[in-house]
Amino acid sequence: MQPAGEKLLGFNSTEEQPPGPGGQDSMWRNEKYETVPLDVKGIDEDSSKGTRDSLYPKTALRKAQQGSERPKDAKLWPYFQDGLRRIDYVLTYHVQKPQSTRKQSSKSCLCCKRNRNNPPAHVDPELAAQEQRLDYHEDDQRLRREEFEENLREMGLEMEREEGTKIPGVGFLKIHAPWEVLCREAEFMKLKMPTIKKYVVGQGSNIVEKVNMFMQKVTAPLQPKVGENRMENEKHLSYPFSREKQHLFDLSDRNSFFDSKTRSSIVYEILKRTKCTRAKYIMGISSLLGSGVYTEAYPVHDGDIDGVNTETNDRKILYEEWASYSIFYKYQPIGLIRKYFGEKVGLYFAWLGVYTQMLIPAAIVGVIVFLYGCATVDDNIPSMEVCDERNNITMCPMCDRACSYWKLVTACGTARASHLFDNAATVFFAIFMALWATMFMEHWKRRQMRLNYIWDLTSFEDAESQPRAEYEFHVMKKSLKKEQSPKAGNVKLTCTDRMPAYMTIIVTMVFLICVTLAVVFGVVLYRVSIMTALHMSSIPTIRTNIRATVKTTAAIINLIIIIIMDEVYGAVARWLTIMEVPKTDKSFEERLIFKTFILKFANAFTPIVYLAFFRGRIIGRPGKYIYVMGSYRMEECAHAGCLMELCIQLCITMLGKQLIQNNLFEIGIPKLKKMLRQRKMDKKHQEELNKTLHRHEKDHFLGPFVGLNPEYMEMIIQFGMVTLFVASFPLAPLFALLNNVIEIRLDAKKFVTELRRPIAVRAKDIGIWYTLLRGLSKVAVIVNAFVISFTSDFIPRLVYQYMYSPDGTLHGFVNHTLSYFNVSHFQPGTEPLQPMHLGYKVEVCRYKDYRDPPWSNTPYEFSREFWAILAARLAFVIVFQNVVMLMSDFVDWLIPDIPKDISVQIHKERNLVVELFMKAERGKKYRNTISDPSPQQLRSRPSSQA
């Protein structure tokens, strides 16, 4: 007997072939494609057509619709073997041992028993039991597939199965949605489709039109050679599809009315709604994929991107005009990206393009600030005083015992380098970047609204998605405990049910943040211990480059730890989100993003926050230092402050994450996986296989699409690097710009060539990512205010210049920042082992702090200058924060979220929709009047004649 699922699906088993009317030669023998007959001998033309049309539901209607359309080559295009039905979706499953082979082996064993009198060979019982369990599991999965496919057939989908042809152990179920199903689902999903009505776009003043034409001519070399990017003066009026109003839509070409992206999304919605009940609980497509009934599910790409016989398709155009490093200077074909990958992917690349464009002015201003520092370094009075050997300032040891006294002039290079990033232009750049972040957010909102209008998403509302399979499973378990029906609708997971998961999430998140703090503390201990060890070295070269060695190696260690912990935190965040059991996919994604952002943000910025705000502030003073873990003295900043070390940490972290974690991993890991797959296969066999593989089989070897969250997270962390500590590293926008120029083309090549085609998801915004961006831009104002006030010497210089300087200049500033310490007040066991290292006896050394001298009435207490500078710093934070936020809010209020021309076009489109329907109704009434005049009119004619 043939399985019921195969009968309903129109499949023909390879074991029991139904004989055709013409005898044995006309049997359906094709083991490769089970829905395609190989021979129809003995069948006349009419009966042959009838048999084929019964196998393919509604084929006759489709042939009438297609007219003279020629069949496509199934090797070059994603089509069924008939070349007429497009593959809209593919499900793969594991084929361990074909059933026909199993039956043939069992029959041969029976023949052996009949023909031979010898007893059968001894069979290992454990091996037999294992094979029996394996067969049972395989049969159970096959029956689940048959039931699920039967339900898909009832939904109107058409399928073609292909098992073990070129790829051993893999079966393919190719799914096609006919026209009737597409229309039904488009109406159910409220898809806005183009109507027959066209209207003129962008009718404005002559000045605006001239400016637009001029800009088009100027930017013409930067535009990709894609039809979707050409400026069109006409636009189809779009309206939610309705089967009753098909006459209103542009159905001149039914084959292209629903593009491949829309077709695959429609099939995916059907797959999500279809259930399988052959289990303890109802299983959807996600549960079937998770349990191994199906192994993969994906839509197919449009065609190949290279080759002699490759025809033009959207994928090839994207490869040539988007996924190429040689056209890095061109705009992205956002319209074609949206058409091929969907609105969600299109919005990501549109956002990335806007972000990269906005980085250009930020990078230019940052370079100008850096060049200003380079130009004024020779005129900087504090660095000149540090480098002046005539001052002869002796500094206190930087560590206990091993370190000795040192001359301030040895810090000349550090002081000059610090001025490159710590100068008067830093404050201006911090204010500029705060306003830049606001301008970027406003520009993106306007760009997003323009895309919503172009893509017909202005009235789109996110429909409430179906519950996730995990949520339904937990609801099922809860209902079984309460002995209630899960379909009653009154059973749901409450906060009480999720309380254990919530407690686990809170404890785990706090523990992981503590792990991050512990890692930072470990790096601090490394710096302290390695500095002490290097000071004890007898090699002069090492002793002269201690600070540079410690800073660089510590930053590299931090980078390696950040990269490793990023992967760990991403996996833990997903595990915690699964434990939380969110109801819908949207809720799951938002909760996952939030947890991942918290952990990765803390992982990336904790070392930077320590350098900016804590290092050098909790060290104590000479003779009374603060120690941790017994004998480790807290590290202090260089004389020029911690801003230079903060800059080094930011530079290494930013460049390292971009080059190693982002670009190298995205390029290297896929290449490595591809090399490993190629090593398992002979090169000649692989070349022959590539020539014969069909489109859906080639896509099987591509990497799965895991979503946009990693791409967004990478850019959000970079946005934090650019905005949060930009006062200490003005070159951050430049590095981000150079990275993003490569990142766009790298992601494009990955999406087009390395990954399977993602499901097209409709979206009108970037979701929770916009909230995170806006929060970071607000926090950046506060962080930069504290960096300028507490990390740099900007406020101490201002206070000295206007309160303590005798001539109103910075002459004497260095001496003003240094306090005195009597070396006889060292604690026992902490004095230098080599007190005569400088060649003379030191009685008083200097250290950077604002404290009273040892000969005062309050020795080593904070001086009045300290409290005056602290008050000035706090006042600067308050003033800077409020002024900059007020300016940002003013810019936000000044720029409208919706461009004026777009609001006019939206209003015009609504009026045109009403006009279209009124015209259609009048035409309908007129036709009804002509074809069927009312009886009242017929009766009134004689009376009028009388």
Secondary structure, 3 states (H helix, E strand, C coil): CCCHHHHHHCCCCCCCCCCECCEHHHCCCCCCECCCCCCCCCCCHHHHHHHHHHHCCCHHHHHHHHCCCCCCCCCCCCECCCCCCECCEEEEEECCCCHHHHHHHHHHHHHHHHHCCCCCCCCCHHHHHHHHHHHHHHHHHHHHHHHHHHHHHHCCCEEEEEECCCCCCEEEEEEECCHHHHHHHHHHHCCEEEEEEEEECCCCCHHHHHHHHHHHHHHHHHCCCCHHHCCCCEEEEEEECCHHHHHHECCCCHHHHCCHHHHHHHHHHHHHHCCECCCCCCECHHHHHHCCCCCEEECCCCCCCCCCCCCCCHHHHHHHHCCCHHHCCCCCCHHHHHHHHCHHHHHHHHHHHHHHHHHHHHHHHHHHHHHHHHHHHHHCHHHHHHHCHHHCCEECCCCCCCCCCEEHHHHHHHHHHHHHHCCHHHHHHHHHHHHHHHHHHHHHHHHHHHHHHHCCCCCCCCCCCCCCHHHHHHHHHHHHHCCCCHHHCCCCCCHHHHHHHHHHHHHHHHHHHHHHHHHHHHHHHHHHHHHHHHHCCCCHHHHHCHHHHHHHHHHHHHHHHHHHHHHHHHHHHHHHHHHHCCCCHHHHHHHHHHHHHHHHHHHHHHHHHHHHHCCCCCCEECCEECEECCCEECCCCECCECHHHHHHHHHHHHHHHHHHHHHHHHHHHHHHHHHHHHHCCCHHHHHHHHHHCCHHHHHHCCECCCCCHHHHHHHHHHHHHHHCCCCCCCCHHHHHHHHHHHHHHHHHHHHHHHECCCCCCCCCCCCHHHHHHHHHHHHHHHHHHHHHHHHCCHHHHHHHHHHHCCCCCCCCHHHHHEEEEEHHHCCCCCCCCCCCCCCCCCCEEEEECCECCCCCCCCCCECHHHHHHHHHHHHHHHHHHHHHHHHHHHHHHHCCCCCHHHHHHHHHHHHHHHHHHHHHHHHHHHHHHHHCCCHHHHHHHHHHHC
